[in-house]
Amino acid sequence: MADDREVPPELAAWTETLVYEFGLDAEQVPIGSILGLAAVAAHGVTRPAAPLSAFVAGLVAGQHGATPEEIAAAIGEIRALIADHEGAE
């Protein structure tokens, strides 16, 4: 699930550093989607849910191969859980 958020230059540079240092492909770090997930979690659950949700999305994607498709699927699944959580309140 893509997100068209504008990425600040400092964040883009930091992401490039992380990608390089850990031998990742840039497609494995969808900045906009991660920021979108964090925003939905922060507003739909509670602010501390943002980093926790992003971390769990990374763990789930890593367990399933960490392809761009698996990363997008993990983010989508967590967004759906957040929507369910919002509806339950």
CNS distance restraints for C-alpha pairs under 8 A (distance, minus, plus):
assign (resid   1 and name CA) (resid  33 and name CA) 6.41 0.50 0.50
assign (resid   1 and name CA) (resid  72 and name CA) 5.63 0.50 0.50
assign (resid   1 and name CA) (resid  73 and name CA) 7.66 0.50 0.50
assign (resid   1 and name CA) (resid  75 and name CA) 7.22 0.50 0.50
assign (resid   1 and name CA) (resid  76 and name CA) 6.20 0.50 0.50
assign (resid   2 and name CA) (resid  30 and name CA) 7.86 0.50 0.50
assign (resid   2 and name CA) (resid  32 and name CA) 6.63 0.50 0.50
assign (resid   2 and name CA) (resid  33 and name CA) 5.20 0.50 0.50
assign (resid   2 and name CA) (resid  72 and name CA) 7.89 0.50 0.50
assign (resid   3 and name CA) (resid  32 and name CA) 4.87 0.50 0.50
assign (resid   3 and name CA) (resid  33 and name CA) 4.98 0.50 0.50
assign (resid   3 and name CA) (resid  36 and name CA) 6.11 0.50 0.50
assign (resid   4 and name CA) (resid  32 and name CA) 6.04 0.50 0.50
assign (resid   5 and name CA) (resid  32 and name CA) 5.24 0.50 0.50
assign (resid   5 and name CA) (resid  35 and name CA) 7.54 0.50 0.50
assign (resid   5 and name CA) (resid  36 and name CA) 7.44 0.50 0.50
assign (resid   6 and name CA) (resid  32 and name CA) 7.40 0.50 0.50
assign (resid   7 and name CA) (resid  11 and name CA) 6.48 0.50 0.50
assign (resid   7 and name CA) (resid  12 and name CA) 6.35 0.50 0.50
assign (resid   7 and name CA) (resid  31 and name CA) 7.41 0.50 0.50
assign (resid   7 and name CA) (resid  32 and name CA) 7.17 0.50 0.50
assign (resid   8 and name CA) (resid  12 and name CA) 6.36 0.50 0.50
assign (resid   9 and name CA) (resid  13 and name CA) 6.14 0.50 0.50
assign (resid  10 and name CA) (resid  14 and name CA) 6.11 0.50 0.50
assign (resid  11 and name CA) (resid  15 and name CA) 6.03 0.50 0.50
assign (resid  12 and name CA) (resid  16 and name CA) 6.24 0.50 0.50
assign (resid  13 and name CA) (resid  17 and name CA) 6.35 0.50 0.50
assign (resid  14 and name CA) (resid  18 and name CA) 6.33 0.50 0.50
assign (resid  15 and name CA) (resid  19 and name CA) 6.04 0.50 0.50
assign (resid  15 and name CA) (resid  29 and name CA) 7.72 0.50 0.50
assign (resid  16 and name CA) (resid  20 and name CA) 6.07 0.50 0.50
assign (resid  16 and name CA) (resid  26 and name CA) 7.64 0.50 0.50
assign (resid  17 and name CA) (resid  21 and name CA) 6.00 0.50 0.50
assign (resid  18 and name CA) (resid  22 and name CA) 6.01 0.50 0.50
assign (resid  18 and name CA) (resid  24 and name CA) 7.94 0.50 0.50
assign (resid  19 and name CA) (resid  23 and name CA) 5.83 0.50 0.50
assign (resid  19 and name CA) (resid  24 and name CA) 4.76 0.50 0.50
assign (resid  19 and name CA) (resid  25 and name CA) 6.45 0.50 0.50
assign (resid  19 and name CA) (resid  26 and name CA) 6.32 0.50 0.50
assign (resid  19 and name CA) (resid  29 and name CA) 7.71 0.50 0.50
assign (resid  20 and name CA) (resid  24 and name CA) 6.50 0.50 0.50
assign (resid  24 and name CA) (resid  28 and name CA) 6.63 0.50 0.50
assign (resid  25 and name CA) (resid  29 and name CA) 7.42 0.50 0.50
assign (resid  26 and name CA) (resid  30 and name CA) 7.47 0.50 0.50
assign (resid  27 and name CA) (resid  68 and name CA) 5.85 0.50 0.50
assign (resid  28 and name CA) (resid  66 and name CA) 6.86 0.50 0.50
assign (resid  28 and name CA) (resid  67 and name CA) 6.53 0.50 0.50
assign (resid  28 and name CA) (resid  68 and name CA) 5.31 0.50 0.50
assign (resid  28 and name CA) (resid  71 and name CA) 7.01 0.50 0.50
assign (resid  29 and name CA) (resid  34 and name CA) 7.93 0.50 0.50
assign (resid  30 and name CA) (resid  34 and name CA) 6.18 0.50 0.50
assign (resid  31 and name CA) (resid  35 and name CA) 6.08 0.50 0.50
assign (resid  32 and name CA) (resid  36 and name CA) 5.98 0.50 0.50
assign (resid  33 and name CA) (resid  37 and name CA) 6.09 0.50 0.50
assign (resid  33 and name CA) (resid  72 and name CA) 7.81 0.50 0.50
assign (resid  33 and name CA) (resid  75 and name CA) 7.47 0.50 0.50
assign (resid  34 and name CA) (resid  38 and name CA) 6.17 0.50 0.50
assign (resid  34 and name CA) (resid  54 and name CA) 6.42 0.50 0.50
assign (resid  34 and name CA) (resid  75 and name CA) 7.48 0.50 0.50
assign (resid  35 and name CA) (resid  39 and name CA) 6.15 0.50 0.50
assign (resid  36 and name CA) (resid  40 and name CA) 6.22 0.50 0.50
assign (resid  37 and name CA) (resid  41 and name CA) 6.08 0.50 0.50
assign (resid  37 and name CA) (resid  50 and name CA) 7.22 0.50 0.50
assign (resid  37 and name CA) (resid  53 and name CA) 7.47 0.50 0.50
assign (resid  37 and name CA) (resid  54 and name CA) 6.94 0.50 0.50
assign (resid  37 and name CA) (resid  75 and name CA) 6.71 0.50 0.50
assign (resid  37 and name CA) (resid  78 and name CA) 7.89 0.50 0.50
assign (resid  37 and name CA) (resid  79 and name CA) 6.46 0.50 0.50
assign (resid  38 and name CA) (resid  42 and name CA) 5.98 0.50 0.50
assign (resid  38 and name CA) (resid  49 and name CA) 7.51 0.50 0.50
assign (resid  38 and name CA) (resid  50 and name CA) 4.14 0.50 0.50
assign (resid  38 and name CA) (resid  51 and name CA) 6.52 0.50 0.50
assign (resid  38 and name CA) (resid  53 and name CA) 6.87 0.50 0.50
assign (resid  38 and name CA) (resid  54 and name CA) 6.42 0.50 0.50
assign (resid  39 and name CA) (resid  43 and name CA) 6.15 0.50 0.50
assign (resid  39 and name CA) (resid  50 and name CA) 6.61 0.50 0.50
assign (resid  40 and name CA) (resid  44 and name CA) 5.52 0.50 0.50
assign (resid  40 and name CA) (resid  45 and name CA) 7.92 0.50 0.50
assign (resid  40 and name CA) (resid  50 and name CA) 7.68 0.50 0.50
assign (resid  40 and name CA) (resid  79 and name CA) 7.17 0.50 0.50
assign (resid  40 and name CA) (resid  82 and name CA) 7.43 0.50 0.50
assign (resid  41 and name CA) (resid  45 and name CA) 5.39 0.50 0.50
assign (resid  41 and name CA) (resid  46 and name CA) 6.61 0.50 0.50
assign (resid  41 and name CA) (resid  47 and name CA) 7.02 0.50 0.50
assign (resid  41 and name CA) (resid  49 and name CA) 5.45 0.50 0.50
assign (resid  41 and name CA) (resid  50 and name CA) 5.01 0.50 0.50
assign (resid  41 and name CA) (resid  53 and name CA) 6.89 0.50 0.50
assign (resid  41 and name CA) (resid  79 and name CA) 7.57 0.50 0.50
assign (resid  41 and name CA) (resid  82 and name CA) 6.43 0.50 0.50
assign (resid  42 and name CA) (resid  46 and name CA) 4.77 0.50 0.50
assign (resid  42 and name CA) (resid  47 and name CA) 3.89 0.50 0.50
assign (resid  42 and name CA) (resid  48 and name CA) 6.58 0.50 0.50
assign (resid  42 and name CA) (resid  49 and name CA) 5.63 0.50 0.50
assign (resid  42 and name CA) (resid  50 and name CA) 4.99 0.50 0.50
assign (resid  43 and name CA) (resid  47 and name CA) 6.63 0.50 0.50
assign (resid  44 and name CA) (resid  82 and name CA) 6.26 0.50 0.50
assign (resid  44 and name CA) (resid  83 and name CA) 7.29 0.50 0.50
assign (resid  44 and name CA) (resid  85 and name CA) 7.61 0.50 0.50
assign (resid  44 and name CA) (resid  86 and name CA) 5.88 0.50 0.50
assign (resid  45 and name CA) (resid  49 and name CA) 6.36 0.50 0.50
assign (resid  45 and name CA) (resid  82 and name CA) 6.87 0.50 0.50
assign (resid  45 and name CA) (resid  85 and name CA) 7.30 0.50 0.50
assign (resid  45 and name CA) (resid  86 and name CA) 7.09 0.50 0.50
assign (resid  46 and name CA) (resid  50 and name CA) 7.59 0.50 0.50
assign (resid  48 and name CA) (resid  52 and name CA) 6.77 0.50 0.50
assign (resid  49 and name CA) (resid  53 and name CA) 5.70 0.50 0.50
assign (resid  50 and name CA) (resid  54 and name CA) 6.32 0.50 0.50
assign (resid  51 and name CA) (resid  55 and name CA) 6.09 0.50 0.50
assign (resid  52 and name CA) (resid  56 and name CA) 6.19 0.50 0.50
assign (resid  53 and name CA) (resid  57 and name CA) 6.10 0.50 0.50
assign (resid  53 and name CA) (resid  78 and name CA) 7.17 0.50 0.50
assign (resid  54 and name CA) (resid  58 and name CA) 6.34 0.50 0.50
assign (resid  54 and name CA) (resid  75 and name CA) 7.89 0.50 0.50
assign (resid  55 and name CA) (resid  59 and name CA) 6.32 0.50 0.50
assign (resid  56 and name CA) (resid  60 and name CA) 6.06 0.50 0.50
assign (resid  57 and name CA) (resid  61 and name CA) 6.06 0.50 0.50
assign (resid  57 and name CA) (resid  71 and name CA) 7.11 0.50 0.50
assign (resid  57 and name CA) (resid  74 and name CA) 5.28 0.50 0.50
assign (resid  57 and name CA) (resid  75 and name CA) 5.65 0.50 0.50
assign (resid  57 and name CA) (resid  78 and name CA) 7.12 0.50 0.50
assign (resid  58 and name CA) (resid  62 and name CA) 5.96 0.50 0.50
assign (resid  58 and name CA) (resid  66 and name CA) 7.97 0.50 0.50
assign (resid  58 and name CA) (resid  71 and name CA) 7.10 0.50 0.50
assign (resid  58 and name CA) (resid  74 and name CA) 7.73 0.50 0.50
assign (resid  59 and name CA) (resid  63 and name CA) 6.19 0.50 0.50
assign (resid  60 and name CA) (resid  64 and name CA) 6.47 0.50 0.50
assign (resid  60 and name CA) (resid  71 and name CA) 7.90 0.50 0.50
assign (resid  60 and name CA) (resid  74 and name CA) 6.16 0.50 0.50
assign (resid  61 and name CA) (resid  65 and name CA) 6.28 0.50 0.50
assign (resid  61 and name CA) (resid  66 and name CA) 4.72 0.50 0.50
assign (resid  61 and name CA) (resid  67 and name CA) 7.45 0.50 0.50
assign (resid  61 and name CA) (resid  70 and name CA) 5.36 0.50 0.50
assign (resid  61 and name CA) (resid  71 and name CA) 4.87 0.50 0.50
assign (resid  61 and name CA) (resid  73 and name CA) 7.85 0.50 0.50
assign (resid  61 and name CA) (resid  74 and name CA) 5.84 0.50 0.50
assign (resid  62 and name CA) (resid  66 and name CA) 4.55 0.50 0.50
assign (resid  62 and name CA) (resid  71 and name CA) 7.96 0.50 0.50
assign (resid  64 and name CA) (resid  70 and name CA) 6.50 0.50 0.50
assign (resid  65 and name CA) (resid  70 and name CA) 6.86 0.50 0.50
assign (resid  66 and name CA) (resid  70 and name CA) 5.69 0.50 0.50
assign (resid  66 and name CA) (resid  71 and name CA) 5.87 0.50 0.50
assign (resid  67 and name CA) (resid  71 and name CA) 6.17 0.50 0.50
assign (resid  68 and name CA) (resid  72 and name CA) 6.16 0.50 0.50
assign (resid  69 and name CA) (resid  73 and name CA) 6.09 0.50 0.50
assign (resid  70 and name CA) (resid  74 and name CA) 6.11 0.50 0.50
assign (resid  71 and name CA) (resid  75 and name CA) 6.26 0.50 0.50
assign (resid  72 and name CA) (resid  76 and name CA) 6.06 0.50 0.50
assign (resid  73 and name CA) (resid  77 and name CA) 6.08 0.50 0.50
assign (resid  74 and name CA) (resid  78 and name CA) 6.30 0.50 0.50
assign (resid  75 and name CA) (resid  79 and name CA) 6.16 0.50 0.50
assign (resid  76 and name CA) (resid  80 and name CA) 6.20 0.50 0.50
assign (resid  77 and name CA) (resid  81 and name CA) 6.33 0.50 0.50
assign (resid  78 and name CA) (resid  82 and name CA) 6.22 0.50 0.50
assign (resid  79 and name CA) (resid  83 and name CA) 6.27 0.50 0.50
assign (resid  80 and name CA) (resid  84 and name CA) 6.21 0.50 0.50
assign (resid  81 and name CA) (resid  85 and name CA) 6.08 0.50 0.50
assign (resid  82 and name CA) (resid  86 and name CA) 6.16 0.50 0.50
assign (resid  83 and name CA) (resid  87 and name CA) 6.23 0.50 0.50
assign (resid  84 and name CA) (resid  88 and name CA) 6.21 0.50 0.50
assign (resid  85 and name CA) (resid  89 and name CA) 6.72 0.50 0.50
